[in-house]
Amino acid sequence: MGKVKENTLRKVEDFFSRETTMRGGEDIQVTLEDLRRETQLSLVTIYKAIDDLIQAGKLSVQDTGSRRSPKIYRYMAAPNHEGVRPVATDIPGLAKALEELVHELAVKDQVIESLRAKLSALESQEAQVLYRLRVSEDTEVIVRKKGL
């Protein structure tokens, strides 16, 4: 197979690096569909990128499985310490990133509260339903208790 562009290869490599770090193990079990969904790349491109990573010695396949079942990969790239800056010089950037995360969490918390309120309203409506009668595929009669 041919080589893929550096950006494409980086997307696939970042996926394996992130998954290995998140799962805390050396071996990770991944389906190609998960990889496709996360990287937004075609399956042909993913196959080429995986081959390139294997040839570069950064990835190995521990269990090939079947075509549709998850495969077990081992990401073996050593961490790159050259690009790591001292922590003291990156504090402003880190503070800004933390502020953005706090803001994002606050927004997500508001969305969750809104969804909980909608769910509560729907549950109270559903509690008033006595029975449902499906007349046709797109017509349904719902009989509810009369509100007091």
MDTraj code that builds the backbone (N, CA, C; nanometers):
import mdtraj as md
import numpy as np

residues = "MET GLY LYS VAL LYS GLU ASN THR LEU ARG LYS VAL GLU ASP PHE PHE SER ARG GLU THR THR MET ARG GLY GLY GLU ASP ILE GLN VAL THR LEU GLU ASP LEU ARG ARG GLU THR GLN LEU SER LEU VAL THR ILE TYR LYS ALA ILE ASP ASP LEU ILE GLN ALA GLY LYS LEU SER VAL GLN ASP THR GLY SER ARG ARG SER PRO LYS ILE TYR ARG TYR MET ALA ALA PRO ASN HIS GLU GLY VAL ARG PRO VAL ALA THR ASP ILE PRO GLY LEU ALA LYS ALA LEU GLU GLU LEU VAL HIS GLU LEU ALA VAL LYS ASP GLN VAL ILE GLU SER LEU ARG ALA LYS LEU SER ALA LEU GLU SER GLN GLU ALA GLN VAL LEU TYR ARG LEU ARG VAL SER GLU ASP THR GLU VAL ILE VAL ARG LYS LYS GLY LEU".split()
xyz = np.array([
    [0.0839, -0.1187, 0.0000],
    [0.0000, 0.0000, 0.0000],
    [0.0879, 0.1244, 0.0000],
    [0.0320, 0.2335, -0.0476],
    [0.1080, 0.3564, -0.0567],
    [0.1105, 0.4333, 0.0730],
    [0.1937, 0.5306, 0.0747],
    [0.2060, 0.6147, 0.1928],
    [0.0926, 0.7165, 0.1959],
    [0.0566, 0.7590, 0.3171],
    [-0.0467, 0.8605, 0.3337],
    [0.0194, 0.9915, 0.3742],
    [-0.0551, 1.0995, 0.3635],
    [-0.0026, 1.2308, 0.3993],
    [0.0275, 1.2366, 0.5490],
    [0.1162, 1.3266, 0.5843],
    [0.1601, 1.3406, 0.7236],
    [0.0432, 1.3753, 0.8160],
    [-0.0459, 1.4667, 0.7720],
    [-0.1619, 1.5035, 0.8545],
    [-0.2521, 1.3839, 0.8805],
    [-0.2749, 1.3051, 0.7768],
    [-0.3598, 1.1868, 0.7892],
    [-0.2962, 1.0866, 0.8839],
    [-0.1684, 1.0636, 0.8666],
    [-0.0968, 0.9707, 0.9527],
    [-0.1007, 1.0181, 1.0981],
    [-0.0889, 1.1483, 1.1175],
    [-0.0908, 1.2056, 1.2521],
    [-0.2276, 1.1845, 1.3178],
    [-0.3370, 1.1955, 1.2400],
    [-0.4706, 1.1729, 1.2955],
    [-0.4830, 1.0311, 1.3507],
    [-0.4383, 0.9341, 1.2729],
    [-0.4481, 0.7945, 1.3153],
    [-0.3550, 0.7685, 1.4336],
    [-0.2341, 0.8217, 1.4261],
    [-0.1390, 0.8022, 1.5356],
    [-0.1884, 0.8694, 1.6634],
    [-0.2458, 0.9888, 1.6522],
    [-0.3009, 1.0571, 1.7692],
    [-0.4145, 0.9757, 1.8316],
    [-0.4963, 0.9132, 1.7467],
    [-0.6037, 0.8291, 1.7979],
    [-0.5473, 0.7160, 1.8832],
    [-0.4466, 0.6441, 1.8301],
    [-0.3888, 0.5330, 1.9047],
    [-0.3192, 0.5820, 2.0315],
    [-0.2514, 0.6933, 2.0236],
    [-0.1839, 0.7498, 2.1405],
    [-0.2849, 0.7870, 2.2483],
    [-0.3921, 0.8559, 2.2088],
    [-0.4953, 0.8994, 2.3026],
    [-0.5665, 0.7789, 2.3655],
    [-0.6029, 0.6817, 2.2839],
    [-0.6730, 0.5641, 2.3356],
    [-0.5847, 0.4835, 2.4302],
    [-0.4567, 0.4702, 2.3971],
    [-0.3647, 0.3968, 2.4829],
    [-0.3516, 0.4674, 2.6166],
    [-0.3421, 0.5992, 2.6149],
    [-0.3308, 0.6770, 2.7379],
    [-0.4593, 0.6685, 2.8199],
    [-0.5748, 0.6840, 2.7533],
    [-0.7025, 0.6818, 2.8245],
    [-0.7308, 0.5455, 2.8868],
    [-0.7010, 0.4405, 2.8155],
    [-0.7325, 0.3059, 2.8643],
    [-0.6271, 0.2534, 2.9602],
    [-0.5144, 0.3203, 2.9667],
    [-0.4128, 0.2863, 3.0646],
    [-0.3437, 0.1534, 3.0432],
    [-0.3528, 0.0988, 2.9254],
    [-0.2869, -0.0275, 2.8987],
    [-0.2057, -0.0208, 2.7724],
    [-0.1256, -0.1225, 2.7513],
    [-0.0455, -0.1249, 2.6303],
    [-0.1279, -0.1684, 2.5105],
    [-0.2131, -0.2695, 2.5304],
    [-0.2942, -0.3221, 2.4211],
    [-0.4321, -0.2579, 2.4241],
    [-0.4798, -0.2168, 2.3072],
    [-0.6139, -0.1613, 2.2985],
    [-0.6915, -0.2361, 2.1915],
    [-0.8198, -0.2549, 2.2168],
    [-0.9067, -0.3257, 2.1241],
    [-0.9913, -0.2219, 2.0522],
    [-0.9786, -0.2167, 1.9186],
    [-1.0433, -0.1130, 1.8400],
    [-1.1025, -0.1742, 1.7136],
    [-1.2234, -0.1292, 1.6788],
    [-1.2781, -0.1677, 1.5497],
    [-1.2399, -0.0597, 1.4495],
    [-1.2333, -0.0974, 1.3255],
    [-1.2012, 0.0014, 1.2220],
    [-1.3127, 0.1048, 1.2099],
    [-1.4346, 0.0660, 1.2426],
    [-1.5459, 0.1607, 1.2391],
    [-1.5276, 0.2696, 1.3449],
    [-1.4799, 0.2315, 1.4650],
    [-1.4511, 0.3307, 1.5689],
    [-1.3421, 0.4270, 1.5212],
    [-1.2412, 0.3707, 1.4600],
    [-1.1301, 0.4506, 1.4087],
    [-1.1784, 0.5449, 1.2990],
    [-1.2649, 0.4947, 1.2119],
    [-1.3188, 0.5773, 1.1028],
    [-1.4031, 0.6910, 1.1596],
    [-1.4848, 0.6607, 1.2590],
    [-1.5723, 0.7614, 1.3179],
    [-1.4910, 0.8708, 1.3871],
    [-1.3875, 0.8319, 1.4576],
    [-1.3060, 0.9278, 1.5328],
    [-1.2188, 1.0149, 1.4421],
    [-1.1628, 0.9567, 1.3383],
    [-1.0689, 1.0304, 1.2537],
    [-1.1341, 1.0943, 1.1320],
    [-1.2579, 1.0527, 1.0988],
    [-1.3286, 1.1034, 0.9816],
    [-1.2529, 1.0738, 0.8522],
    [-1.1852, 0.9590, 0.8486],
    [-1.1103, 0.9177, 0.7301],
    [-1.1783, 0.7967, 0.6677],
    [-1.1499, 0.7729, 0.5407],
    [-1.2061, 0.6549, 0.4740],
    [-1.1333, 0.5301, 0.5226],
    [-1.1986, 0.4157, 0.5065],
    [-1.1381, 0.2905, 0.5518],
    [-1.0106, 0.2587, 0.4749],
    [-1.0072, 0.2893, 0.3462],
    [-0.8867, 0.2641, 0.2662],
    [-0.7699, 0.3459, 0.3212],
    [-0.7957, 0.4714, 0.3528],
    [-0.6920, 0.5583, 0.4078],
    [-0.6464, 0.5072, 0.5442],
    [-0.7405, 0.4591, 0.6248],
    [-0.7058, 0.4065, 0.7568],
    [-0.6170, 0.2834, 0.7428],
    [-0.6530, 0.1936, 0.6489],
    [-0.5691, 0.0754, 0.6256],
    [-0.4268, 0.1167, 0.5873],
    [-0.4150, 0.2154, 0.4987],
    [-0.2829, 0.2621, 0.4559],
    [-0.2059, 0.3234, 0.5734],
    [-0.2754, 0.4042, 0.6540],
    [-0.2096, 0.4695, 0.7676],
    [-0.1634, 0.3663, 0.8704],
    [-0.2463, 0.2654, 0.8958],
    [-0.2069, 0.1605, 0.9902],
    [-0.0850, 0.0859, 0.9373],
    [-0.0848, 0.0559, 0.8067],
    [0.0321, -0.0104, 0.7474],
    [0.1578, 0.0753, 0.7630],
    [0.1444, 0.2060, 0.7398],
    [0.2589, 0.2957, 0.7542],
    [0.3086, 0.2981, 0.8988],
    [0.2160, 0.2996, 0.9957],
    [0.2560, 0.2996, 1.1369],
    [0.3240, 0.1685, 1.1753],
    [0.2755, 0.0584, 1.1196],
    [0.3376, -0.0713, 1.1475],
    [0.4785, -0.0744, 1.0893],
    [0.4931, -0.0234, 0.9655],
    [0.6254, -0.0213, 0.9024],
    [0.7214, 0.0704, 0.9767],
    [0.6700, 0.1769, 1.0362],
    [0.7544, 0.2697, 1.1119],
    [0.7882, 0.2149, 1.2509],
    [0.7249, 0.1038, 1.2887],
    [0.7525, 0.0444, 1.4188],
    [0.6791, 0.1102, 1.5341],
    [0.5780, 0.1899, 1.5035],
    [0.5037, 0.2587, 1.6081],
    [0.3792, 0.1829, 1.6512],
    [0.3401, 0.0822, 1.5732],
    [0.2162, 0.0103, 1.6001],
    [0.2360, -0.1360, 1.5639],
    [0.1774, -0.2234, 1.6427],
    [0.1791, -0.3651, 1.6066],
    [0.0398, -0.4215, 1.6300],
    [0.0071, -0.5256, 1.5537],
    [-0.1225, -0.5910, 1.5664],
    [-0.1017, -0.7156, 1.6506],
    [-0.1690, -0.7206, 1.7667],
    [-0.1547, -0.8337, 1.8573],
    [-0.2504, -0.9469, 1.8209],
    [-0.3729, -0.9117, 1.7804],
    [-0.4724, -1.0116, 1.7424],
    [-0.5517, -0.9547, 1.6257],
    [-0.5447, -1.0221, 1.5116],
    [-0.6105, -0.9697, 1.3920],
    [-0.7601, -0.9923, 1.3935],
    [-0.8104, -1.0962, 1.4586],
    [-0.9536, -1.1215, 1.4641],
    [-1.0105, -1.1395, 1.3249],
    [-1.1408, -1.1239, 1.3123],
    [-1.2038, -1.1318, 1.1806],
    [-1.2168, -0.9913, 1.1246],
    [-1.2728, -0.9825, 1.0067],
    [-1.2805, -0.8529, 0.9386],
    [-1.3669, -0.7531, 1.0149],
    [-1.4757, -0.8006, 1.0754],
    [-1.5675, -0.7095, 1.1440],
    [-1.5439, -0.7003, 1.2938],
    [-1.4717, -0.7935, 1.3490],
    [-1.4487, -0.7904, 1.4934],
    [-1.3347, -0.6937, 1.5265],
    [-1.3312, -0.6472, 1.6507],
    [-1.2239, -0.5547, 1.6888],
    [-1.0872, -0.6229, 1.6829],
    [-0.9893, -0.5463, 1.6467],
    [-0.8524, -0.5956, 1.6465],
    [-0.7817, -0.5393, 1.7688],
    [-0.6797, -0.6098, 1.8131],
    [-0.6041, -0.5632, 1.9291],
    [-0.4708, -0.5085, 1.8791],
    [-0.4476, -0.3805, 1.9099],
    [-0.3269, -0.3118, 1.8655],
    [-0.2426, -0.2759, 1.9866],
    [-0.1139, -0.2604, 1.9633],
    [-0.0228, -0.2093, 2.0656],
    [0.0494, -0.0899, 2.0060],
    [0.0268, 0.0266, 2.0666],
    [0.0932, 0.1489, 2.0228],
    [0.2252, 0.1573, 2.0976],
    [0.3365, 0.1673, 2.0234],
    [0.4684, 0.1574, 2.0864],
    [0.5555, 0.2815, 2.0708],
    [0.5001, 0.3911, 2.0283],
    [0.5829, 0.5104, 2.0092],
    [0.6281, 0.5635, 2.1443],
    [0.7530, 0.5941, 2.1524],
    [0.8085, 0.6501, 2.2755],
    [0.7648, 0.7951, 2.2863],
    [0.7384, 0.8436, 2.4064],
    [0.6992, 0.9836, 2.4207],
    [0.8102, 1.0765, 2.3744],
    [0.7694, 1.1820, 2.3087],
    [0.8640, 1.2786, 2.2540],
    [0.8898, 1.3864, 2.3582],
    [1.0096, 1.3860, 2.4169],
    [1.0424, 1.4836, 2.5209],
    [1.1033, 1.6106, 2.4638],
    [1.1348, 1.6118, 2.3348],
    [1.1978, 1.7301, 2.2754],
    [1.1019, 1.8485, 2.2704],
    [0.9742, 1.8224, 2.2402],
    [0.8771, 1.9302, 2.2257],
    [0.8153, 1.9744, 2.3568],
    [0.8465, 1.9083, 2.4663],
    [0.7874, 1.9413, 2.5950],
    [0.8584, 2.0629, 2.6526],
    [0.7785, 2.1642, 2.6856],
    [0.8353, 2.2845, 2.7449],
    [0.8312, 2.2746, 2.8963],
    [0.9163, 2.3443, 2.9642],
    [0.9090, 2.3449, 3.1103],
    [0.7735, 2.3966, 3.1556],
    [0.7244, 2.3457, 3.2654],
    [0.5918, 2.3807, 3.3136],
    [0.5830, 2.5288, 3.3493],
    [0.6878, 2.5854, 3.4021],
    [0.6845, 2.7246, 3.4470],
    [0.6569, 2.8216, 3.3326],
    [0.6999, 2.7918, 3.2110],
    [0.6784, 2.8846, 3.1003],
    [0.5414, 2.8668, 3.0377],
    [0.4693, 2.7613, 3.0710],
    [0.3410, 2.7340, 3.0066],
    [0.2231, 2.7590, 3.1008],
    [0.2446, 2.8214, 3.2136],
    [0.1371, 2.8438, 3.3106],
    [0.0267, 2.9333, 3.2537],
    [0.0551, 3.0430, 3.1834],
    [-0.0547, 3.1233, 3.1276],
    [-0.1410, 3.0429, 3.0289],
    [-0.0777, 2.9647, 2.9448],
    [-0.1534, 2.8833, 2.8504],
    [-0.2354, 2.7774, 2.9217],
    [-0.1788, 2.7203, 3.0251],
    [-0.2495, 2.6196, 3.1038],
    [-0.3679, 2.6814, 3.1770],
    [-0.3487, 2.8006, 3.2309],
    [-0.4576, 2.8696, 3.3011],
    [-0.5722, 2.8997, 3.2051],
    [-0.5386, 2.9433, 3.0844],
    [-0.6425, 2.9731, 2.9849],
    [-0.7163, 2.8456, 2.9456],
    [-0.6435, 2.7379, 2.9268],
    [-0.7064, 2.6103, 2.8916],
    [-0.7992, 2.5640, 3.0034],
    [-0.7576, 2.5816, 3.1285],
    [-0.8418, 2.5445, 3.2416],
    [-0.9676, 2.6304, 3.2480],
    [-0.9533, 2.7603, 3.2211],
    [-1.0702, 2.8488, 3.2198],
    [-1.1690, 2.8059, 3.1123],
    [-1.1182, 2.7691, 2.9943],
    [-1.2050, 2.7230, 2.8864],
    [-1.2763, 2.5939, 2.9249],
    [-1.2045, 2.5043, 2.9922],
    [-1.2667, 2.3790, 3.0364],
    [-1.3747, 2.4040, 3.1410],
    [-1.3487, 2.4953, 3.2335],
    [-1.4484, 2.5279, 3.3355],
    [-1.5722, 2.5870, 3.2699],
    [-1.5524, 2.6761, 3.1732],
    [-1.6654, 2.7346, 3.1014],
    [-1.7433, 2.6276, 3.0257],
    [-1.6722, 2.5377, 2.9595],
    [-1.7360, 2.4293, 2.8844],
    [-1.8163, 2.3388, 2.9777],
    [-1.7605, 2.3093, 3.0948],
    [-1.8328, 2.2278, 3.1926],
    [-1.9578, 2.2986, 3.2429],
    [-1.9489, 2.4295, 3.2632],
    [-2.0653, 2.5056, 3.3089],
    [-2.1764, 2.5013, 3.2041],
    [-2.1388, 2.5164, 3.0774],
    [-2.2374, 2.5110, 2.9697],
    [-2.3001, 2.3722, 2.9631],
    [-2.2191, 2.2697, 2.9734],
    [-2.2708, 2.1324, 2.9692],
    [-2.3614, 2.1058, 3.0891],
    [-2.3274, 2.1616, 3.2035],
    [-2.4107, 2.1450, 3.3219],
    [-2.5479, 2.2094, 3.3007],
    [-2.5511, 2.3275, 3.2366],
    [-2.6774, 2.3938, 3.2065],
    [-2.7611, 2.3097, 3.1103],
    [-2.6964, 2.2510, 3.0112],
    [-2.7669, 2.1664, 2.9149],
    [-2.8255, 2.0449, 2.9850],
    [-2.7479, 1.9851, 3.0745],
    [-2.7957, 1.8680, 3.1484],
    [-2.9167, 1.9051, 3.2336],
    [-2.9108, 2.0172, 3.3015],
    [-3.0242, 2.0609, 3.3843],
    [-3.1474, 2.0857, 3.2988],
    [-3.1299, 2.1449, 3.1828],
    [-3.2414, 2.1687, 3.0912],
    [-3.3028, 2.0366, 3.0447],
    [-3.2174, 1.9414, 3.0113],
    [-3.2664, 1.8107, 2.9675],
    [-3.3385, 1.7379, 3.0813],
    [-3.2885, 1.7526, 3.2028],
    [-3.3554, 1.6900, 3.3176],
    [-3.4938, 1.7491, 3.3384],
    [-3.5058, 1.8810, 3.3234],
    [-3.6361, 1.9462, 3.3393],
    [-3.7338, 1.8980, 3.2320],
    [-3.6864, 1.8862, 3.1071],
    [-3.7721, 1.8366, 2.9987],
    [-3.8131, 1.6923, 3.0245],
    [-3.7207, 1.6109, 3.0715],
    [-3.7508, 1.4711, 3.1016],
    [-3.8541, 1.4619, 3.2131],
    [-3.8402, 1.5447, 3.3144],
    [-3.9359, 1.5465, 3.4246],
    [-4.0753, 1.5829, 3.3746],
    [-4.0836, 1.6826, 3.2868],
    [-4.2127, 1.7222, 3.2307],
    [-4.2732, 1.6093, 3.1479],
    [-4.1917, 1.5438, 3.0680],
    [-4.2417, 1.4320, 2.9868],
    [-4.2861, 1.3150, 3.0740],
    [-4.2117, 1.2882, 3.1806],
    [-4.2508, 1.1798, 3.2712],
    [-4.3831, 1.2103, 3.3395],
    [-4.4065, 1.3355, 3.3768],
    [-4.5338, 1.3700, 3.4410],
    [-4.6486, 1.3585, 3.3415],
    [-4.6256, 1.3940, 3.2151],
    [-4.7285, 1.3762, 3.1123],
    [-4.7573, 1.2284, 3.0907],
    [-4.6541, 1.1477, 3.0893],
    [-4.6698, 1.0046, 3.0650],
    [-4.7432, 0.9378, 3.1815],
    [-4.7268, 0.9893, 3.3015],
    [-4.7941, 0.9325, 3.4176],
    [-4.9451, 0.9518, 3.4080],
    [-4.9906, 1.0491, 3.3314],
    [-5.1329, 1.0765, 3.3159],
    [-5.1978, 0.9933, 3.2056],
    [-5.1209, 0.9185, 3.1294],
    [-5.1744, 0.8399, 3.0191],
    [-5.2437, 0.7151, 3.0739],
    [-5.3702, 0.6984, 3.0363],
    [-5.4435, 0.5784, 3.0748],
    [-5.4193, 0.4659, 2.9752],
    [-5.4312, 0.4968, 2.8470],
    [-5.4006, 0.3969, 2.7444],
    [-5.3764, 0.4657, 2.6104],
    [-5.3152, 0.3897, 2.5206],
    [-5.2854, 0.4370, 2.3853],
    [-5.3528, 0.3429, 2.2862],
    [-5.4062, 0.3990, 2.1823],
    [-5.4689, 0.3202, 2.0768],
    [-5.4058, 0.3603, 1.9445],
    [-5.3370, 0.2661, 1.8817],
    [-5.2731, 0.2932, 1.7534],
    [-5.3739, 0.2632, 1.6437],
    [-5.4166, 0.3685, 1.5746],
    [-5.5152, 0.3559, 1.4687],
    [-5.4486, 0.3129, 1.3390],
    [-5.3378, 0.3754, 1.3083],
    [-5.2599, 0.3386, 1.1902],
    [-5.1140, 0.3647, 1.2223],
    [-5.0300, 0.3487, 1.1216],
    [-4.8870, 0.3655, 1.1452],
    [-4.8504, 0.5075, 1.1879],
    [-4.9268, 0.6056, 1.1394],
    [-4.8941, 0.7449, 1.1733],
    [-5.0030, 0.8130, 1.2564],
    [-5.0987, 0.7355, 1.3108],
    [-5.2051, 0.7938, 1.3926],
    [-5.2175, 0.7144, 1.5220],
    [-5.2184, 0.7879, 1.6332],
    [-5.2282, 0.7251, 1.7636],
    [-5.3226, 0.8081, 1.8497],
    [-5.4135, 0.7419, 1.9225],
    [-5.5056, 0.8091, 2.0132],
    [-5.4551, 0.7834, 2.1547],
    [-5.4377, 0.8924, 2.2296],
    [-5.3885, 0.8818, 2.3663],
    [-5.4974, 0.9328, 2.4602],
    [-5.5335, 0.8530, 2.5582],
    [-5.6335, 0.8927, 2.6572],
    [-5.5576, 0.9226, 2.7869],
    [-5.5760, 1.0464, 2.8393],
    [-5.5080, 1.0887, 2.9603],
    [-5.6083, 1.1150, 3.0719],
    [-5.5593, 1.1116, 3.1954],
    [-5.6394, 1.1501, 3.3096],
    [-5.6627, 1.3006, 3.3018],
    [-5.7749, 1.3445, 3.3470],
    [-5.8053, 1.4871, 3.3469],
    [-5.7287, 1.5535, 3.4609],
    [-5.6552, 1.6598, 3.4280],
    [-5.5784, 1.7311, 3.5296],
    [-5.6701, 1.8053, 3.6252],
    [-5.6320, 1.8087, 3.7517],
    [-5.7151, 1.8758, 3.8521],
    [-5.6777, 2.0181, 3.8689],
])
top = md.Topology()
chain = top.add_chain()
for i, resn in enumerate(residues, 1):
    res = top.add_residue(resn, chain, resSeq=i)
    for name in ("N", "CA", "C"):
        top.add_atom(name, md.element.get_by_symbol(name[0]), res)
traj = md.Trajectory(xyz[None], top)
